């Protein structure tokens, strides 16, 4: 079309008819609807739709079974499985499983009870997270239990993998706090049963552990004046309920530390936003200084050095959510601030005495 021809009424968006095709005319007053360029041509097959990713089931199930065995072993050997495993003679030849078999035969009932209590606490904790991810449609894995057969407690807890960036501020708060609350609802009654039946008589020369603050308060209420915080409690005299409750409190307090993508990190980021990064960095600085002092005083490796290294590798800062402007509301803010006290009552800064 010649733009200088003022007698033409065709719109500027129309195109001239193809050359060599005089039988085709264009009506300038009618709009021509054309297919989008993204639509496949007739001779092209439409692209295959991406199938939804399925959750891994085999690995979580295998780890769960291994954790069942490692926690059973811990309870059956009076929470000293490394002694029983060492007695097998793996460092020598030929190995003999008789000492381990004798220990399991003597303490199998304690092992089963301890295993059931610990896994009930850990599973409830992780399912609290998992159910909330289903509610908010945040993709997450099944719980991964971590067996630790040479540890007095037989496990290093459990974790759920999820992309926190796909949840908004309010959702990440609910997901992060649901686990500790659910776990405590099981751990506290188990601890209370154990405290009522615990034997606190001192056993010189035996390994001992410290009790968290909430457990000390319960012991002082049930057995006033019988617990010496400077001596701790002997491993060989505790019952399965007591030990499982201690593990549940420890795991809950550890997860509620305000760093990285721990449960406490989710809560503090939801409460304080980017300011939570400085809280996490300051906490890690204090933790490193504390562990250095403990090493200087006791000349033993700090208890939580491996976890500190892991947090530093992952990063102390919590990632941004999908919407940091989502409102929490006064009820969630009050509950979140109260939950920051959980490490004070449940965490054990120095496990062994």
Secondary structure, DSSP 8 states (H G I E B T S, - for coil): --TT-TT----TT-----TT-TT----TTS------TTS--TTS-------------HHHHHHHHHHHHHHHHHHHTTT-HHHHHHHTTTTSSS---HHHHHHHHHHHHHHHHHHHHHHHHHHHHHHHHHHHHHHHT--B---EEEE-TTSTTSEEEEE--B-GGGS-HHHHHHHHHHHHHHHHHHHHHHHHHHHHT------TTS-EE---HHHHHHHHHHSTT---TTT-EEGGG--HHHHHHHHHHHHHHHHTSSSTTSHHHHHHHHHHTTHHHHHHHHHHHHHHHHHHHHHHHH-S--TTHHHHHHHHHH-SS----S-TT---HHHHHHHHHHHTTHHHHH--S--B-
